Every structure is written in C-alpha cells, then in structure tokens.
Amino acid sequence: MEIKKAIEWLKAISATQNDSPHKNSLSDRKEALYMAIVAIEELEQYREIGSIKECREARERQKSKKPKGINKVDEDTVYMECTNCGLTTVLYSGMEPDYCPKCGQAIDWSRDDGGEE
C-alpha cells in the first residue's frame, strides 16, 4: 500500500469512529489515528527531501575539489574531468564554472602555489 493511500484509509477510519463499550474512548482512538496520520505525513515530507545518504552526498559535493585531468589544448581551450562523477568538460577562455554541470560538485580552481589558474 502506498503512503498516500494509507493516509486516506486512516482518515476514513477516523471519520467513521463511533463510541464503543471498550476501554478506549472515541476521542482516544481518534487521537491515536490522528497521530499516525501526522507521523506518516511527516515521513513522506522527509522522503521528498531525500535519504540521509543523499543529503550527505549533496553536502560533500558542496566542498570544493580540484578537477582532475586538466588538459590544456591551446591558449583558449582546456578539458577538465570532474573529481566526483568523471564528466569531461570542454572549457574555453574565461570559463571556470563553480560547479560540475552534471553532478553539482563544487570545483576548486586555485593553484597549489596560491595563485589563480
């Protein structure tokens, strides 16, 4: 059963609850159903955001990494390979993107000697 279907089902049950001779009062049963609905709705919101693993991976991609395999073709053309996904990108003079266009990995263009490329 899908979460949305379960929520609908729980809401329908809650709407049809009547007083019962059992120990649990109608208000207790409705409150329990309401709490279940809220918990499932919150779970669905978290699933839309992504898993913990996906969030950690996204956070890691925000940390700048130097591209690997920077190959200069001529004065105006360079090929670079993303450290994260391996995408090879052609860059022309003045094009130094802050992020990989495929995976979003932040790119560190600084040189090891402290100067700029």
C-alpha positions as CSV (number, residue, x, y, z in Angstrom):
1,M,0.0,0.0,0.0
2,E,1.3,3.5,-0.9
3,I,1.7,6.1,1.9
4,K,-0.9,8.4,0.4
5,K,-3.4,5.5,0.2
6,A,-2.7,4.6,3.9
7,I,-3.2,8.2,4.9
8,E,-6.6,8.3,3.1
9,W,-7.6,5.0,4.7
10,L,-6.6,6.2,8.2
11,K,-8.6,9.4,7.7
12,A,-11.6,7.5,6.6
13,I,-11.4,5.2,9.6
14,S,-11.0,8.2,11.9
15,A,-14.1,9.9,10.4
16,T,-16.3,6.7,11.0
17,Q,-15.3,6.1,14.6
18,N,-18.2,5.8,17.0
19,D,-18.4,5.4,20.7
20,S,-17.6,1.8,21.9
21,P,-18.2,-0.2,25.0
22,H,-14.4,-1.0,25.0
23,K,-12.0,0.7,27.4
24,N,-10.7,3.0,24.6
25,S,-12.9,6.1,24.3
26,L,-13.8,7.5,20.9
27,S,-11.5,10.5,21.5
28,D,-8.6,8.3,22.4
29,R,-9.0,6.2,19.2
30,K,-9.4,9.4,17.0
31,E,-6.3,10.9,18.7
32,A,-4.2,7.8,18.0
33,L,-5.3,7.7,14.4
34,Y,-4.6,11.5,14.0
35,M,-1.1,10.9,15.5
36,A,-0.5,8.1,13.0
37,I,-1.6,10.3,10.1
38,V,0.7,13.2,11.2
39,A,3.6,10.8,11.5
40,I,3.1,9.3,8.1
41,E,2.7,12.7,6.5
42,E,6.0,13.9,8.1
43,L,7.7,10.7,6.9
44,E,6.5,11.5,3.4
45,Q,7.9,15.0,3.6
46,Y,11.3,13.6,4.6
47,R,11.2,11.2,1.7
48,E,10.7,14.0,-0.7
49,I,13.8,15.8,0.6
50,G,15.9,12.6,0.1
51,S,17.5,10.0,2.2
52,I,20.2,10.7,4.7
53,K,22.7,9.2,2.3
54,E,21.6,11.5,-0.5
55,C,21.8,14.5,1.9
56,R,25.3,13.6,2.9
57,E,26.4,13.1,-0.7
58,A,25.0,16.6,-1.6
59,R,26.8,18.1,1.4
60,E,30.1,16.5,0.2
61,R,29.6,17.9,-3.3
62,Q,29.5,21.4,-1.8
63,K,33.1,21.0,-0.6
64,S,35.3,22.3,-3.4
65,K,37.6,19.8,-5.0
66,K,40.2,20.3,-7.7
67,P,39.2,18.9,-11.0
68,K,41.4,16.0,-12.2
69,G,42.9,15.7,-15.6
70,I,43.1,19.3,-16.6
71,N,44.5,19.2,-20.2
72,K,45.3,22.3,-22.0
73,V,44.6,22.1,-25.7
74,D,45.7,25.6,-26.6
75,E,45.7,29.0,-25.0
76,D,41.9,29.3,-25.1
77,T,40.7,25.6,-24.6
78,V,41.0,23.3,-21.7
79,Y,39.5,19.9,-20.9
80,M,38.8,19.1,-17.3
81,E,37.4,16.0,-15.6
82,C,35.1,16.2,-12.5
83,T,36.6,14.5,-9.4
84,N,33.2,13.3,-8.4
85,C,31.4,11.9,-11.5
86,G,34.2,11.8,-14.1
87,L,32.4,14.1,-16.6
88,T,34.9,15.6,-19.0
89,T,34.0,19.2,-19.9
90,V,35.5,21.5,-22.5
91,L,36.2,24.9,-21.1
92,Y,37.0,28.0,-23.2
93,S,38.9,31.1,-22.2
94,G,37.4,32.6,-19.1
95,M,35.1,29.7,-18.4
96,E,35.7,28.3,-15.0
97,P,32.4,27.1,-13.6
98,D,31.9,26.9,-9.9
99,Y,30.1,23.6,-10.1
100,C,30.2,20.5,-12.4
101,P,27.2,20.7,-14.8
102,K,26.3,17.0,-14.3
103,C,26.6,16.3,-10.6
104,G,26.9,19.7,-8.9
105,Q,30.4,19.1,-7.4
106,A,31.9,22.4,-6.3
107,I,35.2,23.0,-8.2
108,D,38.3,24.5,-6.7
109,W,40.3,26.4,-9.4
110,S,43.0,27.7,-7.1
111,R,46.6,26.7,-7.8
112,D,48.7,24.8,-5.3
113,D,51.1,27.8,-5.2
114,G,48.3,30.1,-4.0
115,G,47.9,31.8,-7.4
116,E,44.9,31.6,-9.8
117,E,44.8,29.4,-12.9
